[in-house]
Amino acid sequence: MTDEAETVGHDTVGHDGGREYRAEELARLAGITTRTLRFYRERRLLAPPRREGRIAWYDDRHLARLRTIAALLERGHTLSGIAELAEAFEHGRGVGELLGVAPTEETPVRLSPEELAERFAGEVSPENLVAAMELGYVAVDGEEFVHISRNLLDVSSALVREGIPLAAVLEAGRRVREHADAIADLFADLIGAHAPEEDAQRLRPLARSVVQAELSLALDRRLRKP
């Protein structure tokens, strides 16, 4: 007899006060079949459920993972690729490795799911979470989220508090990155042509100051337009 046959029923309150679900209820909430749920579990896309005798109990973290899987599939990711992501997340890799970046001047920030949701006023949908992950802004480390930059976190959450949808903020971030990459290439080419390559790290504050000044001037010009 399968676990799903044993776990038909309604949700309940778990030992930690959160909601817990039997397999049929979890599958219904996630919009999948119990057979698909079992398949995901066999592929290790889900953490093992809590066992109580022959009954398997799932919680809101399982539900959130299922919704994230659905969002990733809608964006064209394969189950194999999702499984690799899940394995990386569960093994608690370092922040740089998780986010796929070299050491940086930016300070990463660790957040619980509740803290992340509070920062963005209910805008942390599976689709927005996947978009943030694809940008490299966010990764998952155990039961925590890791944001790549306190500065970006503070600015993006401030924009959301001003009423701008998180999806629009993330899309703006994607477009800004394209321009930032082009500016970084320009600066690297400038240094490469006129200074030793090892000076690039030492001179990067100068590049940042130029960009900040030019952006400020550009905003002045834009805001003066009728």
HUQUI-V27803 format. One record per backbone hydrogen bond with DSSP energy under -0.5 kcal/mol. NH is the residue of the N-H (numbers start at 0). CO is the residue of the C=O. Records with the same first field share a line. If there is no record, write none. Layout:
BEGIN
NH->CO / CO
END
This chain:
BEGIN
5->1
6->2
11->19
13->11 / 17
16->13
19->11
20->57
23->6
25->21
26->22
27->23
28->24
29->25
30->26 / 27
31->26
36->32
37->33
38->34
39->35
40->36
41->37
42->38
43->40
44->39
45->39
49->56
51->54
54->51
56->49 / 54
57->20
59->18
61->58
62->58
63->59
64->60
65->61
66->62
67->63
68->64
69->65
70->66
71->67
72->68
73->69
74->70
75->72
76->71
81->77
82->78
83->79
84->80
85->81
86->82
87->83
88->84
89->85
90->86
91->88
92->87
97->93
98->94
99->95
100->95
107->105
108->146
110->144
112->142
115->111
116->112
117->113
118->114
119->115
120->117
121->116
122->119
124->122
128->124
129->125
130->126
131->127
132->128
133->129
134->130
135->131 / 132
136->131
137->131
138->145
140->143
141->88
143->140
144->110
145->138
146->108
147->136
149->106
152->148
153->149
154->150
155->151
156->152
157->153
158->154
159->155
160->156
161->157
162->159
163->158
168->164
169->165
170->166
171->167
172->168
173->169
174->170
175->171
176->172
177->173
178->174
179->175
180->176
181->177
182->178
183->179
184->180
185->181
186->182
187->183
188->184
189->185
190->186
191->187
192->188
193->189
194->190
198->195
199->196
201->197
202->198
203->199 / 200
205->202
206->202
207->203
208->204
209->205
210->206
211->207
212->208
213->209
214->210
215->211
216->212
217->213
218->214
219->215
220->216
221->217
222->218
223->219
224->220 / 221
END
